């Protein structure tokens, strides 16, 4: 302490302050003149870094995407936090599609939630930011979003190890249990959304009623398919041991109306797998196909319907006559093959790939070999066994009917699809009238086939050949192979 005599006068204090300020201004002026701006900026940043107050909090940022794949931690956090809504929550998003039974609740952007785990306070914040620039050439289903979504998790730094090693795995496990409890099958399709700037998967609930019990299939075929599916889902360790990706390929082929789409729905309902309906006409490049594959979930069925006509995949054994523009915008067969069983096919577990076609003979043999399409299922014309299932489903006839022998004889001599039979049975609720209508339909088709065969036999040969005749019962039985 200064005594009253030693206390400096105000004028001396002001002089000292003015001297210090002048020196500082002179130093700053010299620094601006002598030190280049990049070095000066770096020095000031270092000065601020060393002297700024230290925070005791750590923030983890959980983005929606991880590279070109989806971030599982983000999905798990979104599911988990919806169960932590408290009375203090101010804004929520709710939705409900016509097929959903319950409301879907999600956090609105900017909303905060406080969670507690083993005595640790954890603060969550949902962040949505608008992208400043949207690249129209970007085809990543997630990175091309105009809106970037993420979660921020804030907690004390001393709990870092426990949060990463215990809390985050707890969220992953908890969200998996929530999804299993509330699981609703979904069917996903592609949507080229302008608001998101690219192609992305969108889904609705799958409420298809098809089951293996209601399918109009030969009993032996049904049994073989069910056994193959169940063997596939329980052999995770086997696939790992033999060094193969845990996936299975099925080719469904046969005339239109034979139940290929219904079989896909029955598989999904039996296994509780989501369906991804992939339209190849929406895919411009092989790279887009790989990115969409990474965006699909495990325990799912990927379906490419009518693969022979959905996109131009030329036979590799024939000369490539496409022009340069077609090369730039179309998929290649090699890209599709790599997608089915190449390196990219291992990006996921417990997946089923299904191709459907009306003309198996049009497909490149490379698509059909084992390892790509492991099981070939021929969806044939309606057999008598399939008819009995339809009669049970539509007319509640579970035993014998007097018209059954007549119908069996006609079905052995007429090509008719299960869809045509089902449509005829739906015309009347009275079983007798409905079956009589079916008999008339089968007789008309039998007459038409016989008439075509007669006309063909009378037609003169051209270059020693006639057109292919309508198949006789013996030919049809010889070709009625399912697997």
Order of alpha helices (4+ residues) and beta strands (2+ residues): alpha-alpha-beta-beta-beta-alpha-beta-beta-beta-beta-beta-alpha-beta-beta-alpha-alpha-beta-alpha-beta-alpha-beta-alpha-alpha-alpha-beta-alpha-beta-alpha-alpha-alpha-alpha-alpha
